[in-house]
């Protein structure tokens, strides 16, 4: 995917924390990453449901590495 310019959150008087400023971009990136992973898995022969389950498992392992 070609790099495109993204709007960078700018501190504003109505933004209380950096987290609040970055959260929309973080969510957008997470959705884009999930979509790419699901497309790749489906292209490899998995069902979308299997791909989502695998992504969920990876996230749980990231939060709790002892589950691996």
Helices and strands as residue ranges (DSSP letters): H 18-43, H 48-63, G 65-67
